[in-house]
């Protein structure tokens, strides 16, 4: 779970997840373009690739190879583990 928190601790990685949550199956080129055009993030392809590796290590992003192209997908499963640990809906809520 520590990997998930580390991955979510960076604004650029959160933006990458936001974009993948909107539409899965994006390439590194797609992600770089979206970050630049929609969010004004001017990181290099190498930096974005490193961010994607952190997200993948945390289990938040999965990948699939299509020839020489790597396609990225958002996987919310690790986030569900967080909500199981600290559930939001509790009957014993305090005022």
C-alpha positions, 0 to 999 in steps of 0.5 A: 500500500505504501507504493500506492501512496507514493505514486499518488503523492505526485501531481503529474502522476495524479494527472496521468491517472485522471487522463487514463480514467477518462479513456484507457488504452493510451500510449506514451505519446498520447499521455505526453500530448494530453498533459501538455495540451490540457494541463500545461505540463511540459515534462520530457517523454523520459520523465513521463515514462518514469512516472508511468513506471512508478504507477505501474509498480504501484499496480495503478497502471497496467500495460499491454504491448502492441508491436513496438507500442506500449499501451497503458490502462488505469487499474483502480484495484489498489485504491479499493484496498485503501477504502477497505482499510479505511471505510467511508460509510460507517454507521458509528460516525461521530458528530 
